[in-house]
Amino acid sequence: MNTPKTESEPLAGLKVMVVEDEAIISFLIEDMLLTLGCASVVHAAAVKQALNVLAEETPDAAVLDVNLAGEAGYAVAEKLEKDGVPFVFATGYGETGLPPRWRQRPVIQKPFTLETLESALRSAV
């Protein structure tokens, strides 16, 4: 954890948690993260599963879907915030779909490009 990063490659070597209920999207995000130089990706598809993972390990950063099979992912966001893990929200609703409490966090609207993901993660970390 906390792998040294350079300014030109701030994502290199990171372990990133992807919290996404759609498997194909989760694996697409993983491919993007690996392309950006991240070292590994941990997946969770539901709030409870994500919280269980976070009880066992702390990623360097996270990409968090807001709607996880009908359950809001804000409990995961609270845990990430408490643990000091930088994260970005990924949602089909965009920033306006977030409660005001979370609007200061980086938000990427689905579908998003590699460049959009990279920019949001860079601003988070």
C-alpha positions in Angstrom: 0.0 0.0 0.0 1.0 3.6 -0.5 3.4 2.8 -3.3 5.6 5.8 -4.2 4.2 7.7 -7.2 5.7 10.2 -9.5 3.9 13.3 -10.7 3.9 12.0 -14.2 2.6 8.6 -13.2 0.5 9.1 -10.1 -1.5 5.8 -10.7 1.5 3.5 -11.2 1.6 0.6 -8.8 -1.7 1.4 -7.1 -4.1 -1.2 -5.8 -7.6 0.0 -6.7 -10.9 -1.3 -5.5 -13.7 -1.4 -8.0 -17.2 -1.5 -6.5 -19.5 -2.2 -9.4 -22.5 -4.5 -9.6 -22.3 -5.1 -13.4 -19.5 -7.7 -14.0 -18.8 -6.6 -17.5 -18.4 -2.9 -16.4 -16.3 -4.0 -13.5 -13.9 -5.9 -15.7 -13.8 -3.0 -18.2 -12.8 -0.6 -15.4 -10.1 -3.2 -14.4 -8.7 -3.2 -17.9 -8.6 0.6 -17.9 -6.9 0.7 -14.5 -4.2 -1.8 -15.6 -3.7 0.2 -18.8 -3.1 3.3 -16.6 -0.4 1.5 -14.7 -2.3 0.3 -11.6 -0.7 -2.8 -10.1 -3.9 -4.7 -9.0 -7.6 -4.4 -8.8 -9.9 -5.7 -6.1 -13.6 -6.2 -7.0 -16.8 -6.0 -5.0 -20.3 -6.1 -6.4 -22.4 -5.1 -3.4 -22.3 -2.9 -0.4 -21.9 -5.7 2.1 -19.2 -7.4 0.0 -17.3 -4.1 -0.3 -17.4 -3.5 3.4 -16.2 -7.0 4.1 -13.2 -6.4 1.7 -12.4 -3.1 3.4 -12.4 -4.8 6.8 -9.6 -7.1 5.5 -7.5 -4.7 3.4 -7.1 -1.1 2.5 -6.7 -0.2 -1.2 -4.8 2.8 -2.4 -7.9 4.2 -4.2 -11.4 3.2 -5.3 -13.9 3.5 -8.1 -17.4 3.4 -6.5 -20.7 2.9 -8.4 -23.4 4.8 -6.6 -26.3 2.3 -7.3 -25.3 -1.2 -6.5 -28.2 -3.5 -7.5 -30.7 -1.0 -6.1 -28.7 -0.2 -2.9 -26.9 3.1 -2.5 -23.1 2.8 -2.1 -22.8 5.7 0.4 -21.9 3.3 3.3 -18.9 2.2 1.3 -18.0 5.9 0.6 -18.2 6.6 4.3 -15.8 3.7 5.1 -13.4 4.8 2.4 -13.5 8.4 3.6 -13.0 7.2 7.2 -10.0 5.1 6.2 -8.5 8.0 4.1 -8.8 6.1 0.8 -9.2 8.5 -2.1 -12.1 7.5 -4.4 -14.2 8.6 -7.3 -17.9 8.0 -7.9 -18.9 6.3 -11.2 -22.6 6.8 -12.0 -25.0 7.1 -14.9 -26.6 10.0 -13.1 -23.6 12.3 -13.0 -22.8 14.8 -10.2 -26.4 16.0 -9.9 -27.5 12.5 -8.9 -25.4 12.7 -5.7 -26.5 14.1 -2.4 -24.9 17.4 -1.6 -22.7 15.8 1.0 -20.8 13.9 -1.7 -20.6 16.4 -4.6 -17.1 17.6 -3.7 -15.8 14.1 -4.7 -14.7 13.4 -8.2 -17.6 12.0 -10.3 -17.4 10.3 -13.6 -20.6 9.8 -15.6 -21.1 6.4 -17.3 -20.2 5.6 -19.9 -16.7 7.1 -19.6 -13.4 7.0 -21.4 -10.0 6.0 -20.3 -9.0 9.6 -20.2 -12.0 10.6 -18.0 -11.2 7.8 -15.5 -7.5 8.8 -15.4 -8.3 12.5 -14.9 -10.8 11.7 -12.0 -8.4 9.3 -10.3 -5.5 11.7 -10.6 -7.6 14.4 -8.9 -8.6 12.0 -6.2 -5.1 10.7 -5.4 
